[in-house]
């Protein structure tokens, strides 16, 4: 008999509906947030590699140059200036 008794709760406050809504939100929102964070992580890593010249990658000095024939490698120039400064201090 208890199955026929109407509930006083509104349809959107029922536990089953809330559970379905929560699981749907988690399954649709978390992958999106994860993808956004991965994208920003890749952009940040790429910028750091190019800025600090890790793994022999660096932006050329001449920003206006386009294509494969760029300007001087900024990392090589920086290393050369540091080595010259160290040699000068040794003398």
C-alpha positions as CSV (number, residue, x, y, z in Angstrom):
1,X,0.0,0.0,0.0
2,X,2.9,2.4,0.7
3,X,3.8,2.4,-3.0
4,X,0.6,4.2,-3.9
5,X,1.0,7.0,-1.4
6,X,1.9,10.2,-3.3
7,X,5.1,11.9,-2.3
8,X,5.1,15.5,-1.0
9,X,8.5,16.2,-2.6
10,X,8.7,18.1,-5.9
11,X,10.1,16.1,-8.9
12,X,13.5,17.9,-8.9
13,X,14.1,17.3,-5.2
14,X,13.8,13.6,-5.4
15,X,17.0,11.7,-4.5
16,X,17.1,9.6,-7.7
17,X,16.8,12.7,-10.0
18,X,19.5,14.5,-8.0
19,X,21.8,11.5,-8.3
20,X,21.3,11.3,-12.1
21,X,21.9,15.0,-12.4
22,X,25.1,14.9,-10.3
23,X,26.5,11.9,-12.2
24,X,25.7,13.6,-15.6
25,X,27.3,16.8,-14.5
26,X,30.4,15.0,-13.3
27,X,30.7,12.9,-16.5
28,X,30.3,15.9,-18.8
29,X,32.0,18.7,-16.9
30,X,35.2,17.0,-15.6
31,X,36.5,15.9,-19.0
32,X,36.0,19.4,-20.4
33,X,37.9,20.9,-17.4
34,X,40.6,18.3,-17.8
35,X,41.0,19.1,-21.5
36,X,41.2,22.8,-20.8
37,X,43.9,22.3,-18.1
38,X,45.9,20.0,-20.4
39,X,45.7,22.6,-23.2
40,X,47.0,25.4,-20.9
41,X,49.7,23.1,-19.6
42,X,50.9,22.4,-23.1
43,X,50.9,26.1,-24.1
44,X,52.8,26.9,-20.9
45,X,55.4,24.2,-21.4
46,X,55.9,25.2,-25.0
47,X,56.4,28.9,-24.0
48,X,58.9,27.9,-21.3
49,X,60.9,25.7,-23.7
50,X,61.1,28.5,-26.2
51,X,61.8,31.2,-23.7
52,X,64.7,29.4,-21.8
53,X,66.0,27.5,-24.8
54,X,65.7,24.1,-23.3
55,X,66.6,21.2,-25.6
56,X,68.3,23.6,-28.0
57,X,65.0,25.2,-29.0
58,X,64.8,29.0,-28.9
59,X,63.1,31.9,-30.7
60,X,65.3,33.9,-33.0
61,X,66.3,37.4,-32.1
62,X,64.6,38.8,-35.2
63,X,60.9,38.4,-34.5
64,X,59.9,39.8,-37.9
65,X,61.6,37.0,-39.8
66,X,59.3,34.4,-41.2
67,X,60.1,30.9,-42.4
68,X,63.1,28.6,-41.7
69,X,65.8,31.2,-42.2
70,X,65.5,33.1,-39.0
71,X,67.9,35.4,-37.2
72,X,70.5,34.5,-34.6
73,X,69.6,31.9,-32.0
74,X,69.1,33.9,-28.8
75,X,70.2,31.0,-26.6
76,X,73.5,30.6,-28.4
77,X,74.1,34.4,-28.1
78,X,73.3,34.2,-24.3
79,X,75.6,31.3,-23.8
80,X,78.4,33.0,-25.7
81,X,78.0,36.2,-23.6
82,X,78.1,34.3,-20.4
83,X,81.2,32.4,-21.5
84,X,82.9,35.6,-22.5
85,X,82.0,37.2,-19.1
86,X,83.4,34.2,-17.2
87,X,86.6,34.3,-19.3
88,X,86.9,38.0,-18.6
89,X,86.6,37.5,-14.9
90,X,89.2,34.7,-14.9
91,X,91.8,37.1,-16.4
